[in-house]
């Protein structure tokens, strides 16, 4: 599968994934309460964003036919 996520988009995904993962840790330790959202769900969402940013591949972009990656 070829890359379909641009460099800036990838950096934003990684930053957001790290922030969401940190939020998941705070929820899991009880330091922060978030209604209706579990620590496991936040952790999974953070992990997905980090992996997508690191590999610069997004399955949803592929399904929708979006290609935000310039020619390398």
N, C-alpha and C positions, 0 to 999 in steps of 0.2 A: 504494500500500500504506500503510495507516494505521500509526501508531506502536503498538508493542506492548511496549515496554520502558520501565519506570518510570525516574524521574530518578536515584534512588539506584543502581539496577541499572546504568544507563548510566555513572555515575561509576565504579563498581567495574569495569566492563568496560574503560573507558579506562585506569584505573590498572593493571589486570592486563595489558592490551595493551602499555603502555609498559614495564612490568617485563619481560615476555617478550621484547619487541623489544631491550631492553638486554642481556638474557641472550644473545640471538642474536648481537649484536655481539661480546660477550665470547667466545663460542664460535668465531665466524668469525675473530677475531684470534688465537686460540690461547691467550688468557689463562685460559680455563676449558675443561675437557673434560667433556662430558656423554655417557654411554654411550647408544648406539642412537638418539640424537636429533641431527639435523643442524641447522646454523645456518639453512638455507633453510626447513625445517619450522617452526622456532621463529619465524622472521621472518614467515612466512605466518600462523601462528596469532596472533601479536601484531597484525598488520595487520587481520585479520578482527575481532578484539575491539575495536580502536580504531574501525574503521568502524561496527560495530554500535552501539557506545556513542555515537558522534557523531551518527548518524542516528536512533538510538533505534528501530531496526527489526531484528528477528531472524527469519530465515527458519525456523529450527527451532521457535521459539515459534509462528509462523504455522501450520506443518504440524501441530503438536500442539494447536492451538487455545487457546494460553495468551495472555492479555492482561493484562500487569502494569502497564499505563499508565493512570493515572487520567484522568478527563475533564479536558482542558486548558482 
